[in-house]
Amino acid sequence: MVSAIKVARSEEEYQKIKKEIEEDPRTINDLLVDRYGAKSIDMAMVGREEEIEKKLEAERPMIVELYNEESIMCLLSSIPIKEIADTFDESTRYRKIEVKKQDTLEKYGIKELPSLLFFRDGKLIKKYEGYVEEENKKELLDFIKE
């Protein structure tokens, strides 16, 4: 569920949905850029699936976002990396990589895309799988800070 469409089955539900929409701090531009990929990604941050291992050889920490363009969930519910990038150590590198091979997902034990993989010294130390709802962003930030 990506929360793109909500149906109210009662007046109470309608008021709750209306309040969520009114209190949402995001602008239409935020939604287009962060959620729907309307702005192109800096090519310096995009990697190829077969490069993951080579990129991990470096000693710097690395965060890899895995996604699949053919998955409607990945297109509609990307991880809001722009908003969480401030929590990264400045030595940390970030790459966004489209996954097309099932064995890549199996290698890292990924069950849900999009996913963030956290590497240190070439080893996977943590992963966060799935879309980040607005109300779960703090949970993701806390997860990253650990």
Contacts in CASP RR format, 6 or more apart in sequence:
PFRMAT RR
TARGET T0000
AUTHOR 0000-0000-0000
METHOD contacts of the structure
MODEL  1
MVSAIKVARSEEEYQKIKKEIEEDPRTINDLLVDRYGAKSIDMAMVGREE
EIEKKLEAERPMIVELYNEESIMCLLSSIPIKEIADTFDESTRYRKIEVK
KQDTLEKYGIKELPSLLFFRDGKLIKKYEGYVEEENKKELLDFIKE
2 73 0 8 1.000
2 76 0 8 1.000
2 77 0 8 1.000
2 131 0 8 1.000
3 133 0 8 1.000
4 76 0 8 1.000
6 17 0 8 1.000
8 14 0 8 1.000
8 16 0 8 1.000
8 17 0 8 1.000
24 134 0 8 1.000
26 34 0 8 1.000
26 134 0 8 1.000
32 38 0 8 1.000
32 39 0 8 1.000
33 39 0 8 1.000
33 82 0 8 1.000
34 78 0 8 1.000
34 80 0 8 1.000
34 82 0 8 1.000
34 83 0 8 1.000
35 76 0 8 1.000
35 77 0 8 1.000
35 78 0 8 1.000
35 80 0 8 1.000
36 75 0 8 1.000
36 76 0 8 1.000
36 78 0 8 1.000
37 75 0 8 1.000
37 78 0 8 1.000
41 96 0 8 1.000
45 94 0 8 1.000
45 95 0 8 1.000
45 96 0 8 1.000
46 95 0 8 1.000
46 96 0 8 1.000
46 97 0 8 1.000
47 55 0 8 1.000
47 95 0 8 1.000
47 96 0 8 1.000
47 97 0 8 1.000
48 97 0 8 1.000
49 97 0 8 1.000
49 98 0 8 1.000
49 99 0 8 1.000
49 100 0 8 1.000
49 101 0 8 1.000
49 104 0 8 1.000
51 97 0 8 1.000
52 64 0 8 1.000
52 97 0 8 1.000
52 104 0 8 1.000
55 62 0 8 1.000
55 64 0 8 1.000
55 93 0 8 1.000
55 95 0 8 1.000
56 62 0 8 1.000
56 119 0 8 1.000
56 122 0 8 1.000
57 122 0 8 1.000
58 93 0 8 1.000
58 122 0 8 1.000
59 121 0 8 1.000
60 91 0 8 1.000
60 92 0 8 1.000
60 93 0 8 1.000
61 89 0 8 1.000
61 91 0 8 1.000
61 92 0 8 1.000
61 93 0 8 1.000
61 118 0 8 1.000
61 119 0 8 1.000
61 120 0 8 1.000
62 92 0 8 1.000
62 93 0 8 1.000
62 94 0 8 1.000
62 95 0 8 1.000
62 118 0 8 1.000
62 119 0 8 1.000
62 120 0 8 1.000
62 122 0 8 1.000
63 88 0 8 1.000
63 92 0 8 1.000
63 93 0 8 1.000
63 94 0 8 1.000
63 95 0 8 1.000
63 116 0 8 1.000
63 117 0 8 1.000
63 118 0 8 1.000
63 119 0 8 1.000
64 94 0 8 1.000
64 95 0 8 1.000
64 96 0 8 1.000
64 97 0 8 1.000
64 116 0 8 1.000
64 117 0 8 1.000
64 119 0 8 1.000
65 78 0 8 1.000
65 79 0 8 1.000
65 81 0 8 1.000
65 94 0 8 1.000
65 95 0 8 1.000
65 96 0 8 1.000
65 97 0 8 1.000
65 114 0 8 1.000
65 115 0 8 1.000
65 116 0 8 1.000
65 117 0 8 1.000
66 97 0 8 1.000
66 98 0 8 1.000
66 99 0 8 1.000
66 104 0 8 1.000
66 105 0 8 1.000
66 108 0 8 1.000
66 110 0 8 1.000
66 113 0 8 1.000
66 114 0 8 1.000
66 115 0 8 1.000
66 116 0 8 1.000
66 117 0 8 1.000
67 74 0 8 1.000
67 78 0 8 1.000
67 96 0 8 1.000
67 97 0 8 1.000
67 98 0 8 1.000
67 99 0 8 1.000
67 113 0 8 1.000
67 114 0 8 1.000
67 115 0 8 1.000
68 74 0 8 1.000
68 98 0 8 1.000
68 99 0 8 1.000
68 100 0 8 1.000
68 113 0 8 1.000
69 75 0 8 1.000
69 98 0 8 1.000
71 113 0 8 1.000
73 113 0 8 1.000
73 114 0 8 1.000
73 131 0 8 1.000
74 113 0 8 1.000
74 114 0 8 1.000
77 114 0 8 1.000
77 130 0 8 1.000
77 131 0 8 1.000
78 114 0 8 1.000
78 131 0 8 1.000
79 114 0 8 1.000
79 116 0 8 1.000
79 128 0 8 1.000
79 130 0 8 1.000
79 131 0 8 1.000
79 132 0 8 1.000
79 140 0 8 1.000
80 132 0 8 1.000
80 137 0 8 1.000
81 94 0 8 1.000
81 96 0 8 1.000
83 137 0 8 1.000
84 137 0 8 1.000
84 140 0 8 1.000
84 141 0 8 1.000
84 144 0 8 1.000
85 94 0 8 1.000
87 141 0 8 1.000
87 144 0 8 1.000
87 145 0 8 1.000
88 94 0 8 1.000
88 144 0 8 1.000
99 105 0 8 1.000
99 110 0 8 1.000
99 113 0 8 1.000
104 110 0 8 1.000
105 111 0 8 1.000
105 113 0 8 1.000
108 115 0 8 1.000
108 117 0 8 1.000
108 124 0 8 1.000
108 127 0 8 1.000
109 127 0 8 1.000
110 117 0 8 1.000
110 127 0 8 1.000
110 129 0 8 1.000
111 129 0 8 1.000
112 129 0 8 1.000
112 130 0 8 1.000
113 129 0 8 1.000
113 130 0 8 1.000
114 130 0 8 1.000
114 131 0 8 1.000
115 127 0 8 1.000
115 128 0 8 1.000
115 129 0 8 1.000
115 130 0 8 1.000
116 127 0 8 1.000
116 128 0 8 1.000
117 124 0 8 1.000
117 126 0 8 1.000
117 127 0 8 1.000
118 124 0 8 1.000
118 125 0 8 1.000
118 126 0 8 1.000
118 127 0 8 1.000
118 128 0 8 1.000
118 144 0 8 1.000
119 125 0 8 1.000
126 143 0 8 1.000
126 146 0 8 1.000
128 140 0 8 1.000
128 143 0 8 1.000
128 144 0 8 1.000
132 140 0 8 1.000
END
